């Protein structure tokens, strides 16, 4: 059993961290990993269609990234960065606050947006009250908020195209709420999706609003002590039916990204099956932590990117494929010069 944080470390040359996406998106590289044999194969992402079969379902996350990064000023004039994580109520948000902060501190942002720091939750997260709510807040946020690119994407300034390139083709305007992109979905294009669907593969949409839970660093050497932050998820009645029909007919449930995987694995499938075809929609918060030793309930295969050392996402793929197989796959990817992390290349673990 691998239960130490140091078990999930690896060396990555900095030049392999992707700073921009492949163009077109579906021409990124794809490393195939057979989780039964450990066999590896190098492909191009748009050729993934050759490894999908009629009756399979691709489960994708349709959450939309919103411009969650705000730069403001404290009363002293000092700069402060506020990263919106989760809506708590009218005008109230859970936020990651960078720099020195104290309760009752007022913050000023462009376009007459203001906020007050309320409660320190620890780990630099705060409950924050803004002066605007609803559509007025969303309108200002779209104007002054920035796309929350990960810190390993080094830019002097944000590029205008990031608002599009850091958004999946599945992103639904009605489902804004992610503080980071479900990046496995970045490899898909409308053209590729049409080809996949014409082969008899169904696209099934679920929602997980990506927040701190997915990316918060593991701080304990004993990974069993790590606690995930909860993230809001939603799975429709039709999505549940499509997944169960695929399993019944011998098709595979293929999660596109770790967020889709975690959402599917959070559902109580035994209880759902016992409801004899009456599948209510599921709306809930999940804090599931998938690591080696976990037994997968529903997911058969996973399309995913290459993840950071010591991350919970690396632990998840190690649980699915086996840690030794993932180690060999990552070593091969480094040797072959694959591009890593959010804007990088992909793996298909099947």
C-alpha positions in Angstrom: 0.0 0.0 0.0 1.2 3.5 -0.9 0.2 5.8 1.9 3.0 8.4 2.0 3.1 11.7 0.2 6.6 11.1 -0.9 5.5 7.9 -2.8 3.8 10.2 -5.3 6.7 12.5 -6.1 8.5 12.5 -9.5 10.9 14.8 -11.4 9.6 16.9 -14.2 11.8 19.2 -16.3 10.3 22.7 -16.1 10.4 23.0 -19.9 7.7 20.3 -20.1 5.1 22.4 -18.3 2.8 23.5 -21.1 2.2 27.3 -21.3 -0.4 27.2 -24.0 -2.8 24.6 -25.5 -2.2 22.7 -28.7 -3.7 24.2 -31.9 -6.0 22.7 -32.9 -6.9 21.3 -29.5 -7.4 17.7 -30.7 -3.9 17.5 -32.1 -2.3 17.2 -28.7 -0.4 14.0 -28.0 -2.1 11.0 -26.4 -0.4 8.3 -24.3 -2.5 5.1 -24.1 -2.1 2.9 -21.0 -3.6 -0.5 -20.8 -4.2 -0.9 -17.0 -4.4 -4.7 -17.2 -1.0 -5.2 -19.0 0.7 -1.9 -18.5 1.3 -1.6 -22.3 1.9 1.9 -23.5 1.2 3.4 -27.0 1.9 6.8 -28.4 -0.9 8.4 -30.4 -2.4 11.8 -31.4 -5.6 12.8 -29.5 -7.9 12.9 -32.4 -7.2 9.3 -33.0 -8.8 8.3 -29.7 -11.8 7.5 -31.8 -10.0 4.3 -32.9 -10.0 3.1 -29.2 -13.7 3.8 -28.5 -16.5 1.3 -29.3 -20.2 1.6 -30.0 -22.1 1.5 -26.7 -19.4 3.3 -24.8 -20.4 6.5 -23.0 -18.1 9.5 -22.5 -19.0 11.3 -19.3 -17.9 14.9 -19.5 -18.1 17.9 -17.0 -20.1 20.8 -18.4 -19.2 23.3 -15.7 -18.0 26.6 -17.0 -15.0 28.4 -15.7 -15.9 31.9 -14.5 -13.4 34.8 -14.1 -12.8 34.0 -10.4 -9.6 36.0 -9.8 -10.1 39.6 -8.5 -7.3 42.1 -7.8 -8.3 44.8 -5.3 -6.9 47.2 -2.8 -7.0 47.4 1.0 -7.7 50.7 2.8 -4.0 51.1 3.2 -3.6 51.0 -0.6 -1.9 47.7 -0.6 -2.7 45.2 -3.3 -4.8 42.1 -2.4 -5.8 39.1 -4.5 -9.2 37.4 -4.0 -10.0 34.1 -5.6 -13.7 33.1 -5.6 -14.2 29.5 -4.7 -17.8 28.9 -3.8 -21.0 30.8 -3.6 -22.4 30.7 -0.1 -25.5 32.9 -0.4 -26.6 36.3 -1.6 -23.4 38.3 -1.9 -21.5 35.8 0.3 -18.6 33.7 -1.1 -15.9 31.4 0.2 -12.7 32.9 -1.2 -9.0 32.3 -1.2 -7.3 35.5 -0.1 -3.7 36.3 -0.8 -1.6 38.5 1.4 -2.3 39.8 4.9 -5.9 39.9 5.9 -8.0 40.5 9.0 -11.7 40.3 9.9 -13.9 43.3 8.9 -11.3 44.5 6.5 -12.8 46.3 3.5 -11.6 45.7 0.0 -12.1 47.9 -3.1 -12.1 46.6 -6.7 -12.6 48.2 -10.0 -16.1 49.2 -11.3 -17.4 50.1 -7.8 -17.2 46.5 -6.6 -16.5 46.3 -2.9 -16.2 43.5 -0.3 -15.7 42.9 3.5 -13.8 40.0 4.9 -15.9 38.2 7.5 -14.6 34.9 8.8 -11.2 33.3 8.5 -11.7 29.6 7.7 -8.0 28.7 7.7 -5.7 27.8 4.8 -6.1 31.4 3.6 -9.8 30.9 2.9 -12.3 33.4 4.1 -16.1 34.1 4.0 -16.4 37.3 2.1 -19.4 39.6 1.6 -19.7 41.6 -1.6 -21.8 44.7 -2.2 -23.4 43.4 -5.3 -25.4 40.2 -6.0 -27.1 38.4 -8.8 -26.8 39.6 -12.4 -25.2 42.9 -11.3 -22.3 41.0 -9.6 -22.0 38.6 -12.6 -21.8 41.5 -15.0 -19.1 43.3 -13.1 -17.2 40.0 -12.6 -17.1 39.4 -16.4 -15.7 42.9 -16.8 -13.0 43.0 -14.1 -12.4 39.3 -13.1 -9.5 37.4 -14.6 -9.3 33.8 -15.8 -7.8 31.9 -12.9 -4.9 30.2 -14.7 -2.8 27.9 -12.6 0.4 29.4 -11.1 2.7 27.2 -13.2 1.5 29.0 -16.3 4.0 31.9 -16.3 2.7 35.0 -17.9 3.5 38.7 -17.5 -0.1 39.3 -18.2 -3.2 37.4 -19.0 -4.0 36.9 -22.7 -7.4 37.7 -24.1 -7.6 34.3 -25.7 -7.3 32.5 -22.3 -11.0 33.2 -21.7 -11.7 30.8 -24.6 -8.7 28.4 -24.5 -9.2 27.7 -20.8 -12.8 26.7 -21.4 -13.9 23.3 -22.6 -16.2 22.8 -25.6 -18.7 21.3 -23.1 -18.9 24.4 -20.9 -22.5 25.5 -20.4 -23.2 29.2 -19.9 -25.9 28.3 -17.4 -23.5 26.3 -15.3 -20.8 28.8 -14.4 -19.1 28.0 -11.2 -15.7 26.4 -11.7 -12.6 28.2 -10.4 -10.4 26.0 -12.7 -11.1 24.1 -16.0 -11.8 20.4 -16.1 -8.8 20.2 -18.3 -9.2 16.7 -19.8 -12.1 18.2 -21.8 -9.8 20.8 -23.4 -8.7 18.3 -26.0 -12.1 17.9 -27.6 -13.3 19.9 -30.6 -16.8 20.0 -32.2 -15.4 18.1 -35.2 -14.0 15.3 -33.1 -17.2 15.0 -31.0 -19.3 14.6 -34.2 -17.0 11.8 -35.3 -17.2 10.1 -31.9 -21.0 10.3 -31.8 -21.3 9.0 -35.3 -19.5 5.9 -34.1 -22.2 5.1 -31.6 -20.6 6.6 -28.6 -22.9 8.7 -26.3 -21.8 11.9 -24.7 -23.2 12.2 -21.2 -23.0 15.5 -19.3 -22.6 15.9 -15.5 -21.6 18.9 -13.5 -18.9 19.4 -10.9 -17.9 23.0 -10.1 -14.1 22.7 -9.7 -12.9 24.4 -6.5 -10.2 24.2 -3.9 -10.9 20.5 -3.3 -9.4 19.4 -6.6 -6.1 21.3 -6.3 -5.4 21.9 -2.6 -2.0 20.6 -1.8 -1.6 17.6 0.4 0.4 18.8 3.5 0.6 15.6 5.5 3.2 12.9 4.7 0.5 10.4 5.8 -2.0 10.9 2.9 -4.8 9.2 4.9 -4.9 12.4 7.0 -5.7 14.6 4.0 -9.2 16.0 3.9 -10.7 17.1 0.6 -12.7 20.4 0.4 -16.2 19.7 -0.8 -17.3 20.6 -4.4 -20.9 20.9 -5.7 -22.0 18.3 -8.2 -25.2 17.6 -10.2 -26.1 14.5 -12.1 -29.4 14.4 -14.1 -31.9 11.5 -14.3 -31.0 11.0 -17.9 -27.3 10.9 -17.2 -27.8 8.2 -14.6 -30.0 6.2 -17.1 -27.4 6.5 -19.9 -24.6 5.3 -17.6 -26.6 2.3 -16.3 -27.7 1.3 -19.8 -24.1 1.3 -21.0 -23.1 -1.0 -18.2 -26.0 -3.3 -18.8 -25.3 -3.5 -22.6 -21.5 -4.1 -22.1 -20.4 -0.6 -23.0 -17.7 1.2 -21.0 -18.2 4.2 -18.8 -15.3 6.5 -19.7 -14.8 9.5 -17.5 -13.4 12.5 -19.2 -11.3 14.0 -16.5 -10.8 13.4 -12.8 -13.8 15.7 -11.9 -16.2 13.4 -13.9 -14.6 10.4 -12.4 -15.0 11.7 -8.8 -18.6 12.7 -9.5 -19.5 9.3 -10.8 -17.7 7.5 -8.0 -19.5 9.6 -5.4 -22.9 8.3 -6.3 -24.4 5.3 -4.4 -25.0 3.1 -7.4 -26.3 0.2 -5.4 -29.1 2.4 -4.0 -29.8 3.8 -7.5 -30.1 0.3 -9.0 -32.5 -0.7 -6.2 -34.9 2.1 -7.2 -36.1 0.0 -10.1 -35.8 2.5 -12.9 -36.8 5.6 -10.9 -33.7 7.6 -11.0 -34.0 11.0 -9.3 -31.5 13.7 -10.2 -28.6 13.9 -7.8 -27.4 17.3 -6.4 -24.9 17.1 -3.6 -21.4 18.1 -2.4 -18.6 15.6 -2.7 -15.4 15.4 -0.8 -14.4 12.0 -2.1 -10.6 11.3 -2.0 -9.6 8.5 -4.4 -6.2 7.0 -3.7 -4.5 3.6 -4.1 -6.6 0.9 -2.4 -9.9 2.4 -3.6 -12.2 0.0 -5.5 -14.0 1.7 -8.4 -17.7 1.3 -8.5 -18.7 2.5 -12.0 -15.8 4.0 -14.0 -14.1 1.7 -16.5 -11.7 4.0 -18.2 -10.4 7.6 -17.8 -9.2 10.3 -20.2 -7.0 12.7 -18.2 -4.0 15.0 -18.3 -0.6 14.6 -16.7 -0.8 15.7 -13.0 1.4 17.5 -10.6 3.7 15.6 -8.3 2.3 14.8 -4.9 -1.2 15.8 -6.0 -4.5 14.1 -5.2 -5.1 13.7 -8.9 -1.9 11.7 -9.3 -3.2 9.5 -6.5 -6.5 9.0 -8.3 -4.9 7.8 -11.5 -2.6 5.6 -9.5 -5.7 4.1 -7.9 -7.2 3.3 -11.3 -4.2 2.0 -13.1 -1.8 0.9 -10.4 1.0 3.1 -9.0 3.8 1.2 -10.8 2.1 1.4 -14.2 1.5 5.1 -13.7 5.2 5.6 -12.7 6.3 3.9 -15.9 3.8 5.9 -18.0 5.0 9.2 -16.6 8.6 8.3 -17.0 7.9 7.4 -20.6 6.0 10.7 -21.1 8.9 12.7 -19.7 11.4 10.8 -21.9 9.2 11.4 -25.0 8.8 15.1 -24.3 5.1 15.2 -23.6 3.6 18.5 -22.4 2.3 18.4 -18.8 -0.5 19.8 -16.7 -3.5 21.9 -17.7 -2.6 23.0 -21.2 -0.6 19.8 -21.8 -1.1 16.4 -23.5 -3.4 13.6 -22.5 -3.6 10.0 -21.3 -6.2 7.4 -21.9 -6.2 4.8 -19.2 -8.4 1.9 -20.2 
